Amino acid sequence: MQADPASAVIIRNATESDAPAIARLVGQLGYPSSDAQIADRISRMRGSPEYAVWVAETEGRVVGLVGVFLHSALEYDGLHGRLLGLVVDEPYRGRGIGERMMAWTEGRLKQRGIDKLTLTSGRQRIEAHELYRRLGYEQPGLRFGKDL
């Protein structure tokens, strides 16, 4: 029987001291950011109850990141969860860490009485799309955006 590689992963709240690792992970998503920028963002998010940012750690190394934003929506009662991002460090992908982080996130949202989580994902992230579909997420429409 093979050991579950995700079982040695600890998921915990992100802190400003995680900024270098988070900057590396966010960079892998195509959003280069400095350690200082990330530390500032984490600090602002930690100070707001609408945000949650967690990291996955194994062997003392941060190898994953997931964040959510909680908000009201016109089309739903109660609070609604919006995935800010999910990334697993390239050398650690394919080990079940992303699935574990999504299960963690869903569990934390359910504990707060939130029963809907949505996300957007770039067209090029084929493997991520496969993960989301495998976890039961559907693609109900298209997302549009504009820089202002």
Accessible surface in RSA format (square Angstrom, percent):
REM  Atomic radii and reference values for relative SASA: ProtOr
REM  Chains: A
REM  Algorithm: Lee & Richards
REM  Probe-radius: 1.40
REM  Slices: 20
REM RES _ NUM      All-atoms   Total-Side   Main-Chain    Non-polar    All polar
REM                ABS   REL    ABS   REL    ABS   REL    ABS   REL    ABS   REL
RES MET A   1   245.29 127.0 153.71 101.7  91.58 218.1 131.41 111.7 113.89 150.9
RES GLN A   2   165.31  92.4 136.77 100.0  28.54  67.9  52.64 112.1 112.67  85.4
RES ALA A   3    85.60  78.7  64.46  99.5  21.15  48.1  75.41 106.2  10.19  27.0
RES ASP A   4    84.71  59.3  72.65  72.3  12.06  28.5  34.75  81.8  49.96  49.8
RES PRO A   5    66.87  48.7  47.19  43.0  19.67  71.5  58.95  48.7   7.91  49.2
RES ALA A   6     4.80   4.4   4.80   7.4   0.00   0.0   4.80   6.8   0.00   0.0
RES SER A   7    76.31  64.5  49.34  65.8  26.97  62.1  35.82  76.3  40.49  56.7
RES ALA A   8    68.67  63.1  47.57  73.4  21.10  48.0  59.33  83.6   9.34  24.7
RES VAL A   9     3.84   2.5   0.70   0.6   3.15   7.6   0.70   0.6   3.15   8.5
RES ILE A  10   107.85  61.4 105.01  78.2   2.84   6.8 107.85  77.7   0.00   0.0
RES ILE A  11    13.73   7.8   1.27   0.9  12.46  30.0   1.27   0.9  12.46  33.8
RES ARG A  12    72.81  30.6  68.38  34.9   4.43  10.5  51.39  70.2  21.42  13.0
RES ASN A  13    95.01  65.5  89.08  86.1   5.93  14.3  15.77  37.9  79.24  76.6
RES ALA A  14     0.86   0.8   0.08   0.1   0.77   1.8   0.08   0.1   0.77   2.0
RES THR A  15    41.20  29.3  41.20  41.8   0.00   0.0  38.69  52.0   2.51   3.8
RES GLU A  16    63.03  36.2  57.95  43.8   5.08  12.1  35.06  67.8  27.97  22.8
RES SER A  17    98.44  83.2  65.21  87.0  33.23  76.5  57.61 122.7  40.83  57.2
RES ASP A  18    10.89   7.6   7.92   7.9   2.97   7.0   2.97   7.0   7.92   7.9
RES ALA A  19     3.33   3.1   3.33   5.1   0.00   0.0   3.33   4.7   0.00   0.0
RES PRO A  20    75.33  54.9  68.44  62.4   6.90  25.1  69.17  57.1   6.16  38.3
RES ALA A  21    16.46  15.1  14.31  22.1   2.15   4.9  15.09  21.3   1.37   3.6
RES ILE A  22     3.35   1.9   3.35   2.5   0.00   0.0   3.35   2.4   0.00   0.0
RES ALA A  23     9.59   8.8   5.70   8.8   3.89   8.8   6.08   8.6   3.51   9.3
RES ARG A  24    85.34  35.8  71.91  36.7  13.43  32.0  64.93  88.7  20.42  12.4
RES LEU A  25     0.00   0.0   0.00   0.0   0.00   0.0   0.00   0.0   0.00   0.0
RES VAL A  26    21.57  14.2  21.57  19.5   0.00   0.0  21.57  18.7   0.00   0.0
RES GLY A  27    30.97  38.2   0.00   N/A  30.97  38.2  15.21  41.7  15.76  35.3
RES GLN A  28    52.57  29.4  23.33  17.0  29.24  69.6  20.43  43.5  32.14  24.4
RES LEU A  29    32.02  17.8  27.41  19.6   4.62  11.6  28.06  19.7   3.96  10.7
RES GLY A  30    53.04  65.4   0.00   N/A  53.04  65.4  32.01  87.8  21.03  47.1
RES TYR A  31   134.92  63.0 131.74  75.0   3.18   8.3  93.71  70.4  41.21  50.8
RES PRO A  32   121.01  88.2  95.81  87.3  25.20  91.6  98.64  81.4  22.37 139.1
RES SER A  33    21.54  18.2   2.22   3.0  19.33  44.5   4.51   9.6  17.04  23.9
RES SER A  34    56.63  47.9  43.89  58.6  12.74  29.3  50.06 106.6   6.57   9.2
RES ASP A  35    69.23  48.5  65.42  65.1   3.81   9.0  23.86  56.2  45.37  45.2
RES ALA A  36    77.02  70.8  62.38  96.3  14.64  33.3  70.26  98.9   6.76  17.9
RES GLN A  37    87.37  48.9  81.62  59.6   5.75  13.7  30.12  64.1  57.26  43.4
RES ILE A  38     5.73   3.3   5.73   4.3   0.00   0.0   5.73   4.1   0.00   0.0
RES ALA A  39    27.21  25.0  26.45  40.8   0.76   1.7  26.80  37.7   0.41   1.1
RES ASP A  40    76.00  53.2  70.66  70.3   5.34  12.6  23.57  55.5  52.43  52.3
RES ARG A  41    82.16  34.5  81.59  41.6   0.57   1.3  26.84  36.7  55.32  33.5
RES ILE A  42     6.88   3.9   6.88   5.1   0.00   0.0   6.88   5.0   0.00   0.0
RES SER A  43    52.24  44.1  44.75  59.7   7.48  17.2   9.89  21.1  42.35  59.3
RES ARG A  44   150.14  63.0 134.98  68.8  15.16  36.1  74.84 102.3  75.30  45.6
RES MET A  45    48.42  25.1  47.29  31.3   1.13   2.7  46.12  39.2   2.30   3.0
RES ARG A  46   130.70  54.9  93.87  47.9  36.83  87.7  33.66  46.0  97.03  58.8
RES GLY A  47    68.47  84.4   0.00   N/A  68.47  84.4  36.58 100.4  31.89  71.4
RES SER A  48    25.59  21.6  21.46  28.6   4.13   9.5  18.41  39.2   7.17  10.0
RES PRO A  49    98.35  71.7  83.26  75.9  15.10  54.9  96.36  79.6   1.99  12.4
RES GLU A  50    76.57  44.0  75.52  57.1   1.05   2.5  27.38  53.0  49.19  40.2
RES TYR A  51    73.61  34.4  59.58  33.9  14.03  36.5  21.32  16.0  52.29  64.5
RES ALA A  52    23.42  21.5  16.47  25.4   6.95  15.8  23.42  33.0   0.00   0.0
RES VAL A  53    17.87  11.8  10.27   9.3   7.60  18.3  10.27   8.9   7.60  20.6
RES TRP A  54    19.25   7.7  19.25   9.3   0.00   0.0  11.48   6.1   7.78  12.6
RES VAL A  55     0.00   0.0   0.00   0.0   0.00   0.0   0.00   0.0   0.00   0.0
RES ALA A  56     0.00   0.0   0.00   0.0   0.00   0.0   0.00   0.0   0.00   0.0
RES GLU A  57    37.57  21.6  37.35  28.3   0.22   0.5   1.58   3.1  35.99  29.4
RES THR A  58    14.10  10.0  11.32  11.5   2.78   6.6   8.11  10.9   6.00   9.1
RES GLU A  59   164.56  94.5 115.78  87.6  48.78 116.1  58.76 113.7 105.80  86.4
RES GLY A  60    71.74  88.5   0.00   N/A  71.74  88.5  30.33  83.2  41.41  92.8
RES ARG A  61    96.59  40.6  92.53  47.2   4.06   9.7  36.53  49.9  60.06  36.4
RES VAL A  62    12.44   8.2   8.79   8.0   3.66   8.8   8.79   7.6   3.66   9.9
RES VAL A  63     0.00   0.0   0.00   0.0   0.00   0.0   0.00   0.0   0.00   0.0
RES GLY A  64     0.00   0.0   0.00   N/A   0.00   0.0   0.00   0.0   0.00   0.0
RES LEU A  65    16.22   9.0  16.22  11.6   0.00   0.0  16.22  11.4   0.00   0.0
RES VAL A  66     0.00   0.0   0.00   0.0   0.00   0.0   0.00   0.0   0.00   0.0
RES GLY A  67     4.13   5.1   0.00   N/A   4.13   5.1   3.44   9.4   0.70   1.6
RES VAL A  68     0.00   0.0   0.00   0.0   0.00   0.0   0.00   0.0   0.00   0.0
RES PHE A  69    58.03  29.0  58.03  35.9   0.00   0.0  58.03  35.2   0.00   0.0
RES LEU A  70     3.32   1.9   2.95   2.1   0.37   0.9   2.95   2.1   0.37   1.0
RES HIS A  71    49.06  26.8  44.17  30.7   4.89  12.5  39.84  41.1   9.22  10.7
RES SER A  72    86.96  73.5  67.62  90.2  19.35  44.6  38.83  82.7  48.14  67.4
RES ALA A  73    22.96  21.1   3.80   5.9  19.16  43.6  12.56  17.7  10.40  27.6
RES LEU A  74   190.00 105.8 153.65 109.9  36.34  91.4 156.40 109.8  33.60  90.4
RES GLU A  75   124.02  71.2  89.70  67.9  34.33  81.7  54.41 105.2  69.61  56.8
RES TYR A  76    80.66  37.7  66.06  37.6  14.60  38.0  48.56  36.5  32.10  39.6
RES ASP A  77   142.73 100.0 120.53 120.0  22.21  52.5  40.97  96.4 101.76 101.5
RES GLY A  78    57.27  70.6   0.00   N/A  57.27  70.6  42.45 116.5  14.82  33.2
RES LEU A  79    74.12  41.3  63.83  45.7  10.29  25.9  63.83  44.8  10.29  27.7
RES HIS A  80     9.47   5.2   9.32   6.5   0.15   0.4   2.26   2.3   7.21   8.4
RES GLY A  81     0.00   0.0   0.00   N/A   0.00   0.0   0.00   0.0   0.00   0.0
RES ARG A  82    71.71  30.1  71.71  36.6   0.00   0.0  19.94  27.3  51.76  31.4
RES LEU A  83    14.53   8.1   3.88   2.8  10.66  26.8   3.88   2.7  10.66  28.7
RES LEU A  84    83.49  46.5  46.65  33.4  36.84  92.6  49.88  35.0  33.61  90.5
RES GLY A  85    20.95  25.8   0.00   N/A  20.95  25.8  20.77  57.0   0.19   0.4
RES LEU A  86    23.48  13.1   7.79   5.6  15.68  39.4   7.79   5.5  15.68  42.2
RES VAL A  87     6.28   4.1   1.52   1.4   4.76  11.5   6.28   5.5   0.00   0.0
RES VAL A  88    15.06   9.9  11.67  10.6   3.39   8.2  11.67  10.1   3.39   9.2
RES ASP A  89     2.00   1.4   2.00   2.0   0.00   0.0   0.00   0.0   2.00   2.0
RES GLU A  90   100.94  58.0  87.39  66.1  13.55  32.3  21.02  40.7  79.92  65.2
RES PRO A  91    86.26  62.9  61.72  56.3  24.54  89.2  75.13  62.0  11.12  69.1
RES TYR A  92    33.85  15.8  33.60  19.1   0.25   0.6  12.19   9.2  21.66  26.7
RES ARG A  93   102.64  43.1  82.90  42.3  19.74  47.0  40.26  55.0  62.38  37.8
RES GLY A  94    87.78 108.3   0.00   N/A  87.78 108.3  42.41 116.4  45.37 101.6
RES ARG A  95   101.66  42.7  94.39  48.1   7.27  17.3  21.51  29.4  80.15  48.6
RES GLY A  96    32.34  39.9   0.00   N/A  32.34  39.9  23.48  64.4   8.86  19.8
RES ILE A  97     3.34   1.9   2.08   1.5   1.26   3.0   2.08   1.5   1.26   3.4
RES GLY A  98    11.11  13.7   0.00   N/A  11.11  13.7   5.90  16.2   5.22  11.7
RES GLU A  99    64.29  36.9  61.71  46.7   2.58   6.1  11.71  22.7  52.57  42.9
RES ARG A 100    87.08  36.6  80.32  40.9   6.76  16.1  32.55  44.5  54.53  33.1
RES MET A 101     0.02   0.0   0.02   0.0   0.00   0.0   0.02   0.0   0.00   0.0
RES MET A 102     0.55   0.3   0.55   0.4   0.00   0.0   0.55   0.5   0.00   0.0
RES ALA A 103    63.01  57.9  51.16  78.9  11.85  26.9  54.36  76.6   8.64  22.9
RES TRP A 104    68.74  27.6  61.89  30.0   6.84  16.1  68.12  36.3   0.62   1.0
RES THR A 105     0.00   0.0   0.00   0.0   0.00   0.0   0.00   0.0   0.00   0.0
RES GLU A 106    49.06  28.2  47.08  35.6   1.98   4.7  15.84  30.6  33.22  27.1
RES GLY A 107    23.49  29.0   0.00   N/A  23.49  29.0  21.83  59.9   1.66   3.7
RES ARG A 108    71.29  29.9  70.25  35.8   1.04   2.5  22.33  30.5  48.96  29.7
RES LEU A 109     7.65   4.3   7.65   5.5   0.00   0.0   7.65   5.4   0.00   0.0
RES LYS A 110   144.32  70.4 127.28  78.1  17.04  40.6  77.69  69.9  66.64  71.0
RES GLN A 111   139.31  77.9  98.79  72.2  40.53  96.5  44.55  94.8  94.77  71.9
RES ARG A 112   132.55  55.7  99.44  50.7  33.10  78.8  51.03  69.7  81.52  49.4
RES GLY A 113    66.47  82.0   0.00   N/A  66.47  82.0  36.75 100.8  29.72  66.6
RES ILE A 114     5.47   3.1   1.82   1.4   3.65   8.8   2.21   1.6   3.26   8.8
RES ASP A 115   136.28  95.5 101.10 100.6  35.17  83.2  43.18 101.6  93.10  92.8
RES LYS A 116    76.61  37.4  69.33  42.5   7.28  17.3  22.54  20.3  54.07  57.6
RES LEU A 117    24.53  13.7   8.80   6.3  15.73  39.5   8.80   6.2  15.73  42.3
RES THR A 118    36.08  25.7  33.07  33.5   3.01   7.2  34.72  46.6   1.37   2.1
RES LEU A 119    36.79  20.5  15.38  11.0  21.41  53.8  15.38  10.8  21.41  57.6
RES THR A 120    53.03  37.7  28.18  28.6  24.84  59.2  16.74  22.5  36.29  54.9
RES SER A 121    38.74  32.7   7.53  10.1  31.20  71.9  12.61  26.9  26.12  36.6
RES GLY A 122    28.77  35.5   0.00   N/A  28.77  35.5  23.06  63.3   5.71  12.8
RES ARG A 123   205.61  86.3 192.15  97.9  13.46  32.0  80.73 110.3 124.88  75.7
RES GLN A 124   126.38  70.7  99.14  72.5  27.24  64.9  67.57 143.8  58.81  44.6
RES ARG A 125    57.76  24.2  49.84  25.4   7.92  18.9  25.95  35.5  31.81  19.3
RES ILE A 126   102.21  58.2 100.75  75.1   1.45   3.5 100.75  72.6   1.45   3.9
RES GLU A 127   134.48  77.2 126.49  95.7   7.99  19.0  52.20 101.0  82.28  67.2
RES ALA A 128    27.53  25.3  20.27  31.3   7.26  16.5  25.17  35.4   2.36   6.3
RES HIS A 129    34.00  18.6  31.96  22.2   2.03   5.2  23.30  24.0  10.70  12.5
RES GLU A 130    93.66  53.8  88.64  67.1   5.03  12.0  32.24  62.4  61.43  50.2
RES LEU A 131    22.00  12.3  21.87  15.6   0.12   0.3  21.87  15.4   0.12   0.3
RES TYR A 132    18.96   8.9  18.96  10.8   0.00   0.0   8.97   6.7   9.99  12.3
RES ARG A 133   141.39  59.4 124.99  63.7  16.39  39.0  60.65  82.9  80.73  48.9
RES ARG A 134   154.79  65.0 117.76  60.0  37.03  88.2  76.74 104.9  78.05  47.3
RES LEU A 135    58.51  32.6  31.17  22.3  27.34  68.7  36.36  25.5  22.15  59.6
RES GLY A 136    58.40  72.0   0.00   N/A  58.40  72.0  35.77  98.2  22.63  50.7
RES TYR A 137    40.42  18.9  30.15  17.2  10.26  26.7  32.34  24.3   8.08  10.0
RES GLU A 138   157.18  90.2 127.98  96.8  29.20  69.5  48.35  93.5 108.83  88.9
RES GLN A 139   130.29  72.9  96.42  70.5  33.86  80.6  39.96  85.1  90.33  68.5
RES PRO A 140   135.45  98.7  90.90  82.9  44.55 161.9 103.13  85.1  32.32 200.9
RES GLY A 141    47.42  58.5   0.00   N/A  47.42  58.5  37.04 101.6  10.38  23.3
RES LEU A 142   133.67  74.4 101.27  72.5  32.40  81.4 105.59  74.2  28.08  75.6
RES ARG A 143   166.40  69.9 132.03  67.3  34.37  81.8  41.20  56.3 125.21  75.9
RES PHE A 144   173.39  86.7 143.73  89.0  29.66  77.2 147.64  89.5  25.75  73.7
RES GLY A 145    70.76  87.3   0.00   N/A  70.76  87.3  32.16  88.2  38.60  86.5
RES LYS A 146   173.33  84.6 139.93  85.9  33.40  79.5  91.41  82.3  81.92  87.3
RES ASP A 147   146.82 102.8 121.42 120.9  25.40  60.1  41.10  96.7 105.72 105.4
RES LEU A 148   199.69 111.2 120.83  86.4  78.87 198.3 154.02 108.2  45.67 122.9
END  Absolute sums over single chains surface
CHAIN  1 A     9517.1       7102.7       2414.4       5149.9       4367.2
END  Absolute sums over all chains
TOTAL          9517.1       7102.7       2414.4       5149.9       4367.2
